[in-house]
Amino acid sequence: GDPFVSEFVLLSKRDIENPFFSFHIFSMSGQLLVFNSLTASEGFRIETGSNTVKICYPTLPLSEGTYFVNIVFSENDIMNQILISVNRIKFKVKGQPLFGAGLLNLSPKWSF
């Protein structure tokens, strides 16, 4: 899989206390394949004005197909959602082989 980079810009009218950002990639059938989050405990801040969040995966070994990205910004608690984007970002992977029944080729190291 090639590198995968996604960047989001959030315009905020105020500082956000204890922000939480989560990033998800789903298959067309709704199967969650990737989930990562970023919190204030990791130094994440949302301040008044423009804030940019960039997520980079050195490799994202997805099988050929169509995928959706969901993002969530919350304050203080994941249930206190300020912004949620569900299935509004779509991308396609082309030129990659199908991995049988799987959607990710994690290239494990086998021993026996």
N, C-alpha and C positions, 0 to 999 in steps of 0.2 A: 504494500500500500504506500501511496505517496503521502507526503506531509499534508496535514489538514490544518488550516488557519481560519478562524472566524473572529470578527471584530464587531463589537456592539457599542453604540454611543447612546448614553442616557443623559437627557437634559433634566436637571432637577431644580425645582424652585426653592429647595431648602436642603440642609444637611440631613442625611438619613442616619438614624441611630442603629447601630448593630446591623448593618446590611448583610443580606444573604443573596447570593446569585447562584442559580443552578442551570446547568446546560445538559440537554438530553438529545440523543439521536435515536429515532425510531425507524423501524422498517415500515414498508407500505401496509403491512398487516397489523401494525400497532405494537410490535414487539420492541421493548426497550433494549437497545444495544449498548449505549454509552450513557453514563451519568457521572458528572463531576460537579462539585460545588466549591464555592469560595465564600469565606466568612470574615467577619471583623477580626476574629482571633488570628487570622492569617495576614492581617494588615490591610484588608480590603476596606476601602472608604468610598462613600458617595457624598460629595460635597455640592453645595449650591453651584449651578452652572453645568458645564459639559464634563462628562465622565466617560472614559473609554475603558472597556473590558475586552481583552484579547485572549483567546484561548488557542494554544498551538499543540498539536499532536505530531511528534516526529514521524510517525507512521500511523495510518488508520486503514488496516487491511480489510476493507469491506468488499464483499462480492459485488459483481455488477448488479445494478438495480437503482431504484429510487428510494430516497430517504427523506425524513422530515426532522427539523430541529425545533425543539421547544426550549424556551428560556423563561425563567421566573426570577424577578427581583422582589425581595421581601424586606420588611423592617421588624427587628426584634424577634420575630417568630416566623417560621416558614408559612404559617397559615395567614399571616398578615401581609398578603400579596399586594404590592404596589403596581407591578406590571407583570403580565403573563402573556406570552405569545405561544399559541398552540397551532402547530401544522401550518404556519404562515411562511416558513422558510423551507424550501424544498431544494434538494440537489440530487444529481444523478452521478453514478459511478459507471464508467464505460471502460471496456477493454480489459476487465479483470475476469478471471475464470470464476465459474460457480463452484462453491466449495461443498458439493453434495447437498445435505440438508441445512448446512450452516450458512451464516451471513458474514462471519468473521473468520479470517485465516490468521490465527495467532502464532503459527509456526512453532509449536512446542518442540522441545528437545526430548526425544524418547530414549529410555534406557531399559534394557532387559537382560 
